[in-house]
């Protein structure tokens, strides 16, 4: 079983969107996936209630019972566990990071996101686990993503090869209880998510 942790101390970075879409990508590949939703807003749990499928399985919880939730997922035969953490929760984020085989740090190409990213990078460093940045909500006609990547390179962490675009498909698919690979399988958002999934699975050896 492999475990991913989505970390960002800033709200609105795209942790839940990426978590759900990676889970769908793995599910479509025949893997058993559990998402552990640690965000008090319970967005992943609400999304799952819109689905007609029971997969992926969503487990809602809090930081203190994270280890138990991971063990429950292992006992249920999960191939992949994705931990969706809450913003502004350093202790919980650190606990999730220490459990993870790989930490994904979403970052949007904005000054606010870049200014806040250091706190998340510090948590990944404390956990001593491999981490990778994921550029999210990038506009095709803007150079902001290029500039953001240049700024992120100062942290000497890898940047995922897939840039996730500012696409309506991400919003509409979640509103229907789907991922972009289900909502628009041949669309650009689906292609981006396939690339992110493939690179992520390669990094964890899965």
Helices and strands as residue ranges (DSSP letters): E 2-6, H 15-28, E 33-37, H 43-48, E 57-60, G 63-65, H 66-75, E 80-84, H 90-99, E 102-108, H 111-127, E 131-136, H 144-152, G 153-155, E 158-159, H 168-175, H 180-183, H 188-204
